[in-house]
Amino acid sequence: MTPVDVLFVNPGDRRQVYQGLGDAFCAIEPPVFAGLFATFLRRRGASVAIVDVPALGLSAEQAASTITRDFAPKLVVIVVYGFQPSASTQNMTSAGRIARLVKEAAPHVRVLMTGTHPAALPARTMAEEAVDFVCDREGPVTIWRTLSALAAGSTTFADVPSLWWRDGASVVPPRAAEPLLVDLDHEMPGIAWDLLPMERYRAHNWHSFAHLEARAPYAAIHTSLGCPYRCSFCCINAPFGKSAYRMWHPDTVMREIDFLARTHGVVNLKFVDEMFVLNREHVLGLCDRLAAREYRVNIWAYARVDTVQDEFLDRLKAAGVNWLCLGIESASAHVRDGARKRYGNDDIVAVVRRIQDAGIHVIGNYIFGLPDDTPARMQETLDLALELNCEFANFYSAMAYPGSPLYAEAVREGRPLPAAWHHYSQHGFETTPLGNAHLSPGEILAFRDAAWLRYFTGERYLDMVARTFGPAVRTHVEEMVAVPLPRKLVPERQVA
């Protein structure tokens, strides 16, 4: 057994979350927060390791066996984050099962849970999961202080910020909140890549439409943390306790990208930032450094319709940013206002076309079933998506993710919520959207699935893909659409 101070565990069940789409089409992404936290602890002298459950293809039983058989940790930290900003909750079923199996096999092992979902619902996580501790904020300082207390033989954790802990049969909430890291460049300068199975990671299929045969090597990194916006459906700021935005210096980011490109041959790269295209100096500083490098990367990142400035576009493209993901959400101004996004459809079309004119591909994100949505408004959103004909599109059903204003509103109003955490997955068999006054969960999900089929089987889209990326990519998309996606709430999928 390998003794370590902290063993980080990245939970997840790709089959449960993505069904058949997880086999060949979705990405397998590195656990960026586990990797960042490992770096933070290493810089304080702690020994660390990471078990990446979905990347290694482990079941919860195999993961628990690996943890208890191969390692002797002082503290196991299950890091429950998602690979898109709101996708933490869907991994809680896997995280909870792993924790329970670890405690059954080795009751003496201390288990801490951190991440977006535990931060949003710390008391409930303590009540429902087989864990000794829950962190209700960002994580690294709380983990370090917890480890220090354990190493000192302490039986009380009252002085550890943001730590929920057990005192016998009682659950003790923290007295103070963990301070957010300020000097990211010094305290957490990148991911502990040597602890990860780099050969296991691959890009999303669409990210590599220009070279489908080379989806790996692949990596994902943060260049900033947090988001200053307050979208009603979003939970990403739950670990930060507020709408916050912090950046690594472009030089720090470039050292990490240089390492990935030169050591691991990484070409496909994701900027995980909740909002990358935002701060002018940060965006352009990083783009200009990337453009000056001798290697080339294929990057995708998040942006908003109202943050994409014309002066960014040519420099983003020169840096290798070939894809921008836009949160379009809805064609209805009324629905977008409820989601706190105030711009018109003409603005959306104009921005998408300007991005494409710069040679950058667009992923359009759309949400069906937000609180003010109706059947007619959902159809308007689909019509807008078909008009835009972006190089890729994500169609989501509205979910009340824990930590979002929408979740707080649903709880306040006593509205039905998913029965299990993995039912928050967008692609799972038991996916259960949040209904609204006009639509049931099943109606929303049925429309979403029909819209997805309509978009990706449309000749206009398929012809555009073939012209842009070649006929092999059109065939690949047709193979993707042919993968069954059965739903408990939708007896039969039909094209809208």
Secondary structure, 3 states (H helix, E strand, C coil): CEEEEEEEEECCCHHHHHCCHHHHCCCECCCHHHHHHHHHHHCCCCCEEEEEHHHHCCCHHHHHHHHHHHEEEEEEEEEECCCCCCCCHHHHHHHHHHHHHHHHHCCCCCEEEEEHHHHHCHHHHHHHCCCCEEECCCCHHHHHHHHHHHHCCCCCCCCCCCEEEEECCEEECCCCCCCCCCCHHHHCCCCCHHHCCHHHCECCCHHHCCCCCCCCCEEEECCEECCCCCCCCCCCCHHHCCCCCEECCHHHHHHHHHHHHHHHCCCEEEECCCCCCCCHHHHHHHHHHHHCCCCCCEEEEEECCCCCCHHHHHHHHHHCEEEEEEEEECCCHHHHHHCCCCCCHHHHHHHHHHHHHCCCEEEEEEEECCCCCCHHHHHHHHHHHHHHCCCEEEEEECCCCCCCHHHHHHHHHCCCCCCCHHHHCCCCCCCCCCCCCCCCHHHHHHHHHHHHHHHHHCHHHHHHHHHHHCHHHHHHHHHHHCCCCCCCCCCCCCCC
